[in-house]
Amino acid sequence: MKNPWILYITLRVGLFAAILAIMLALSFDPFFAALIAAVVSLAISLLFFGKQRSAVSEAIYNFNKKKSDKDTVFEDGESEDGVSASDKPAGK
């Protein structure tokens, strides 16, 4: 998959839904079944989905880096002059 977010979210939600369905089929109380399914799916995802979690983390880092690079280029352009556009006289 191209987007690591979709894979990771699908795995996490799917795991939660599968555990919840199994617990509800075994006649557990729905509230406690949801609570236990959330905790168990979190533990399983932390133990076994490290590769997917790293891919999502890298995607977040790259997105933030790309966003800050555009801002940095703009700021560097202003600071090279030593005077910002708002400080320059109108006629010059």
LUMKOLVO-280652 format. One line per field, with one value per atom (N, C-alpha, C, O, CB): residue number from 1; atom name; x, y, z. Coordinates in steps of 0.02 Angstrom, whole numbers, always signed. Glycine has a CB too. Layout:
// LUMKOLVO-280652
i	[NUM;...]
at	[CA;...]
x	[X;...]
y	[Y;...]
z	[Z;...]
// end
This chain:
// LUMKOLVO-280652
i	[1;1;1;1;1;2;2;2;2;2;3;3;3;3;3;4;4;4;4;4;5;5;5;5;5;6;6;6;6;6;7;7;7;7;7;8;8;8;8;8;9;9;9;9;9;10;10;10;10;10;11;11;11;11;11;12;12;12;12;12;13;13;13;13;13;14;14;14;14;14;15;15;15;15;15;16;16;16;16;16;17;17;17;17;17;18;18;18;18;18;19;19;19;19;19;20;20;20;20;20;21;21;21;21;21;22;22;22;22;22;23;23;23;23;23;24;24;24;24;24;25;25;25;25;25;26;26;26;26;26;27;27;27;27;27;28;28;28;28;28;29;29;29;29;29;30;30;30;30;30;31;31;31;31;31;32;32;32;32;32;33;33;33;33;33;34;34;34;34;34;35;35;35;35;35;36;36;36;36;36;37;37;37;37;37;38;38;38;38;38;39;39;39;39;39;40;40;40;40;40;41;41;41;41;41;42;42;42;42;42;43;43;43;43;43;44;44;44;44;44;45;45;45;45;45;46;46;46;46;46;47;47;47;47;47;48;48;48;48;48;49;49;49;49;49;50;50;50;50;50;51;51;51;51;51;52;52;52;52;52;53;53;53;53;53;54;54;54;54;54;55;55;55;55;55;56;56;56;56;56;57;57;57;57;57;58;58;58;58;58;59;59;59;59;59;60;60;60;60;60;61;61;61;61;61;62;62;62;62;62;63;63;63;63;63;64;64;64;64;64;65;65;65;65;65;66;66;66;66;66;67;67;67;67;67;68;68;68;68;68;69;69;69;69;69;70;70;70;70;70;71;71;71;71;71;72;72;72;72;72;73;73;73;73;73;74;74;74;74;74;75;75;75;75;75;76;76;76;76;76;77;77;77;77;77;78;78;78;78;78;79;79;79;79;79;80;80;80;80;80;81;81;81;81;81;82;82;82;82;82;83;83;83;83;83;84;84;84;84;84;85;85;85;85;85;86;86;86;86;86;87;87;87;87;87;88;88;88;88;88;89;89;89;89;89;90;90;90;90;90;91;91;91;91;91;92;92;92;92;92]
at	[N;CA;C;O;CB;N;CA;C;O;CB;N;CA;C;O;CB;N;CA;C;O;CB;N;CA;C;O;CB;N;CA;C;O;CB;N;CA;C;O;CB;N;CA;C;O;CB;N;CA;C;O;CB;N;CA;C;O;CB;N;CA;C;O;CB;N;CA;C;O;CB;N;CA;C;O;CB;N;CA;C;O;CB;N;CA;C;O;CB;N;CA;C;O;CB;N;CA;C;O;CB;N;CA;C;O;CB;N;CA;C;O;CB;N;CA;C;O;CB;N;CA;C;O;CB;N;CA;C;O;CB;N;CA;C;O;CB;N;CA;C;O;CB;N;CA;C;O;CB;N;CA;C;O;CB;N;CA;C;O;CB;N;CA;C;O;CB;N;CA;C;O;CB;N;CA;C;O;CB;N;CA;C;O;CB;N;CA;C;O;CB;N;CA;C;O;CB;N;CA;C;O;CB;N;CA;C;O;CB;N;CA;C;O;CB;N;CA;C;O;CB;N;CA;C;O;CB;N;CA;C;O;CB;N;CA;C;O;CB;N;CA;C;O;CB;N;CA;C;O;CB;N;CA;C;O;CB;N;CA;C;O;CB;N;CA;C;O;CB;N;CA;C;O;CB;N;CA;C;O;CB;N;CA;C;O;CB;N;CA;C;O;CB;N;CA;C;O;CB;N;CA;C;O;CB;N;CA;C;O;CB;N;CA;C;O;CB;N;CA;C;O;CB;N;CA;C;O;CB;N;CA;C;O;CB;N;CA;C;O;CB;N;CA;C;O;CB;N;CA;C;O;CB;N;CA;C;O;CB;N;CA;C;O;CB;N;CA;C;O;CB;N;CA;C;O;CB;N;CA;C;O;CB;N;CA;C;O;CB;N;CA;C;O;CB;N;CA;C;O;CB;N;CA;C;O;CB;N;CA;C;O;CB;N;CA;C;O;CB;N;CA;C;O;CB;N;CA;C;O;CB;N;CA;C;O;CB;N;CA;C;O;CB;N;CA;C;O;CB;N;CA;C;O;CB;N;CA;C;O;CB;N;CA;C;O;CB;N;CA;C;O;CB;N;CA;C;O;CB;N;CA;C;O;CB;N;CA;C;O;CB;N;CA;C;O;CB;N;CA;C;O;CB;N;CA;C;O;CB;N;CA;C;O;CB;N;CA;C;O;CB;N;CA;C;O;CB;N;CA;C;O;CB;N;CA;C;O;CB;N;CA;C;O;CB;N;CA;C;O;CB]
x	[+41;+0;+44;+97;-47;+20;+58;+53;+102;+34;-6;-17;-14;-57;-85;+38;+43;-13;-27;+110;-44;-99;-156;-183;-123;-174;-232;-220;-264;-247;-160;-144;-146;-176;-76;-114;-110;-178;-195;-63;-218;-284;-329;-367;-317;-324;-364;-346;-390;-354;-281;-260;-285;-310;-184;-277;-298;-374;-396;-277;-413;-486;-510;-555;-520;-479;-498;-484;-525;-462;-427;-410;-458;-481;-338;-474;-522;-590;-621;-529;-613;-679;-681;-731;-697;-627;-625;-627;-665;-561;-588;-588;-655;-681;-532;-685;-750;-803;-845;-769;-802;-851;-845;-895;-843;-784;-773;-799;-832;-698;-785;-807;-883;-913;-773;-914;-987;-1019;-1073;-1010;-987;-1013;-1009;-1049;-974;-963;-956;-998;-990;-883;-1043;-1092;-1061;-1085;-1132;-1008;-982;-1026;-1061;-907;-1024;-1059;-1030;-968;-1054;-1071;-1045;-995;-945;-1102;-1007;-961;-893;-842;-989;-891;-828;-795;-734;-838;-835;-807;-771;-717;-863;-801;-770;-706;-655;-819;-709;-651;-593;-536;-669;-608;-557;-530;-470;-585;-574;-552;-506;-457;-613;-520;-477;-408;-357;-509;-406;-342;-302;-242;-353;-334;-299;-275;-219;-345;-317;-295;-239;-195;-355;-239;-184;-119;-67;-199;-123;-63;-36;+24;-79;-81;-59;-29;+22;-118;-59;-32;+37;+80;-80;+47;+112;+166;+223;+108;+146;+194;+210;+267;+169;+159;+168;+164;+181;+117;+142;+135;+187;+173;+66;+246;+300;+321;+335;+359;+324;+344;+294;+314;+351;+230;+178;+178;+169;+109;+189;+191;+250;+245;+194;+307;+366;+353;+375;+427;+317;+302;+256;+265;+268;+208;+164;+203;+194;+105;+247;+289;+333;+342;+332;+362;+403;+362;+386;+437;+301;+257;+241;+239;+193;+229;+215;+276;+271;+194;+335;+397;+408;+425;+457;+400;+411;+361;+379;+405;+299;+249;+267;+264;+180;+287;+306;+369;+376;+315;+416;+479;+466;+493;+529;+423;+407;+371;+385;+363;+326;+288;+335;+328;+232;+382;+427;+479;+504;+460;+498;+546;+519;+556;+565;+456;+426;+427;+442;+355;+410;+409;+480;+490;+376;+528;+597;+625;+661;+641;+610;+633;+605;+642;+611;+542;+512;+546;+562;+437;+557;+587;+660;+683;+584;+696;+765;+769;+815;+799;+721;+720;+712;+743;+664;+673;+664;+725;+744;+602;+755;+810;+875;+919;+819;+883;+945;+954;+1010;+946;+899;+902;+920;+949;+836;+904;+915;+857;+852;+978;+813;+756;+696;+697;+766;+643;+584;+546;+559;+538;+499;+461;+421;+410;+414;+399;+358;+401;+375;+319;+466;+510;+539;+566;+566;+532;+561;+518;+457;+567;+549;+512;+469;+487;+560;+412;+364;+392;+373;+302;+435;+459;+516;+535;+481;+544;+604;+591;+637;+660]
y	[-59;+0;+62;+63;+0;+113;+174;+216;+245;+215;+218;+259;+215;+172;+297;+224;+181;+193;+150;+192;+253;+267;+219;+192;+339;+208;+165;+94;+64;+165;+68;+0;-5;-51;-21;+41;+38;+46;+8;+92;+93;+103;+43;+22;+167;+16;-43;-103;-139;-62;-113;-168;-158;-205;-173;-97;-85;-93;-125;-16;-63;-67;-138;-162;-18;-171;-240;-287;-330;-265;-278;-319;-306;-354;-305;-244;-227;-258;-287;-151;-251;-278;-354;-382;-257;-387;-460;-483;-529;-487;-452;-471;-456;-495;-434;-398;-380;-430;-451;-309;-449;-497;-564;-596;-505;-586;-650;-646;-692;-669;-592;-586;-579;-606;-526;-543;-538;-605;-621;-484;-643;-710;-757;-804;-739;-744;-784;-757;-778;-787;-710;-682;-641;-643;-737;-604;-557;-495;-480;-539;-458;-394;-346;-341;-364;-312;-269;-216;-203;-236;-185;-134;-164;-137;-101;-218;-249;-283;-286;-300;-307;-336;-282;-295;-369;-223;-168;-146;-132;-109;-141;-120;-170;-150;-112;-233;-285;-289;-297;-353;-282;-284;-226;-234;-281;-167;-109;-120;-105;-46;-146;-156;-211;-203;-174;-266;-322;-302;-319;-384;-266;-246;-195;-194;-216;-152;-105;-143;-129;-56;-192;-230;-269;-270;-279;-300;-338;-291;-308;-377;-234;-187;-160;-150;-129;-149;-126;-180;-165;-104;-243;-298;-318;-333;-357;-319;-350;-302;-322;-402;-241;-194;-140;-83;-164;-155;-105;-78;-19;-135;-122;-101;-51;+0;-162;-64;-19;+47;+100;-52;+43;+103;+146;+208;+84;+116;+153;+187;+244;+107;+153;+182;+243;+293;+130;+240;+297;+354;+412;+276;+338;+388;+423;+484;+357;+385;+414;+458;+511;+358;+437;+478;+544;+596;+439;+543;+605;+650;+711;+588;+621;+660;+692;+751;+615;+654;+681;+736;+786;+625;+728;+780;+844;+899;+756;+838;+898;+929;+991;+880;+888;+914;+953;+1007;+857;+924;+958;+1024;+1074;+912;+1023;+1084;+1137;+1196;+1068;+1118;+1167;+1190;+1246;+1138;+1149;+1170;+1228;+1274;+1111;+1225;+1280;+1344;+1397;+1262;+1339;+1397;+1424;+1485;+1380;+1380;+1400;+1436;+1486;+1339;+1413;+1445;+1517;+1563;+1405;+1526;+1592;+1637;+1695;+1588;+1611;+1651;+1668;+1724;+1614;+1622;+1635;+1689;+1729;+1571;+1690;+1742;+1811;+1858;+1729;+1818;+1883;+1901;+1960;+1882;+1854;+1870;+1884;+1915;+1815;+1862;+1875;+1950;+1975;+1836;+1985;+2057;+2095;+2150;+2082;+2067;+2102;+2147;+2171;+2141;+2159;+2202;+2165;+2140;+2273;+2161;+2127;+2171;+2231;+2105;+2142;+2179;+2236;+2287;+2133;+2228;+2280;+2339;+2394;+2250;+2329;+2382;+2425;+2479;+2353;+2403;+2439;+2501;+2498;+2394;+2555;+2615;+2599;+2557;+2674;+2633;+2619;+2635;+2601;+2658;+2683;+2704;+2661;+2667;+2775;+2619;+2582;+2509;+2471;+2592]
z	[+0;+0;+0;+30;+60;-34;-39;+25;+47;-98;+55;+114;+176;+186;+110;+220;+279;+330;+371;+312;+328;+374;+365;+413;+365;+302;+287;+312;+343;+212;+299;+322;+398;+425;+295;+432;+505;+537;+583;+531;+514;+543;+529;+572;+515;+469;+452;+496;+519;+378;+507;+550;+622;+653;+550;+648;+717;+726;+774;+738;+682;+688;+675;+709;+639;+626;+612;+670;+686;+551;+701;+759;+817;+849;+782;+829;+881;+866;+911;+889;+805;+786;+792;+815;+715;+773;+777;+850;+866;+743;+893;+964;+995;+1035;+1002;+978;+1005;+982;+1022;+983;+919;+894;+928;+944;+819;+940;+974;+1046;+1070;+974;+1080;+1149;+1154;+1201;+1183;+1107;+1108;+1091;+1117;+1059;+1047;+1030;+1091;+1096;+971;+1135;+1196;+1253;+1310;+1217;+1238;+1285;+1341;+1398;+1314;+1326;+1374;+1375;+1326;+1358;+1430;+1434;+1382;+1377;+1507;+1343;+1289;+1311;+1277;+1254;+1369;+1393;+1408;+1386;+1456;+1446;+1463;+1403;+1399;+1518;+1357;+1295;+1255;+1229;+1253;+1250;+1213;+1249;+1217;+1205;+1314;+1353;+1346;+1334;+1427;+1354;+1348;+1276;+1266;+1370;+1227;+1157;+1142;+1105;+1110;+1170;+1159;+1189;+1157;+1189;+1250;+1284;+1249;+1238;+1358;+1232;+1199;+1130;+1110;+1195;+1092;+1024;+1028;+985;+985;+1079;+1088;+1103;+1074;+1145;+1148;+1166;+1105;+1094;+1223;+1068;+1009;+957;+926;+978;+947;+897;+918;+876;+886;+983;+1006;+998;+983;+1079;+1008;+1003;+931;+915;+1041;+888;+822;+763;+707;+814;+772;+716;+717;+696;+717;+741;+745;+678;+670;+780;+628;+561;+532;+503;+514;+540;+515;+554;+525;+519;+619;+661;+641;+640;+735;+626;+603;+536;+525;+598;+492;+427;+435;+400;+381;+480;+493;+524;+506;+539;+571;+602;+551;+553;+658;+505;+452;+406;+384;+412;+391;+348;+382;+349;+332;+448;+485;+484;+474;+558;+495;+495;+427;+424;+514;+374;+307;+291;+259;+255;+312;+300;+336;+307;+323;+400;+438;+412;+412;+512;+390;+362;+297;+287;+350;+254;+192;+205;+172;+147;+253;+271;+299;+282;+321;+342;+373;+323;+329;+435;+274;+224;+183;+167;+179;+164;+125;+166;+139;+104;+229;+273;+283;+284;+340;+291;+302;+241;+249;+319;+181;+120;+117;+100;+57;+134;+134;+185;+170;+148;+246;+298;+281;+295;+365;+250;+231;+178;+178;+206;+133;+82;+111;+87;+33;+163;+195;+237;+237;+239;+270;+316;+280;+310;+365;+218;+182;+168;+167;+117;+157;+144;+208;+204;+116;+264;+326;+344;+400;+324;+296;+306;+278;+221;+272;+316;+292;+244;+240;+350;+207;+157;+188;+156;+118;+249;+281;+305;+316;+341;+314;+338;+281;+295;+378;+218;+162;+147;+155;+100;+126;+106;+45;+5;+91;+38;-14;-83;-131;-3;-91;-156;-182;-240;-154;-142;-163;-168;-185;-115]
// end
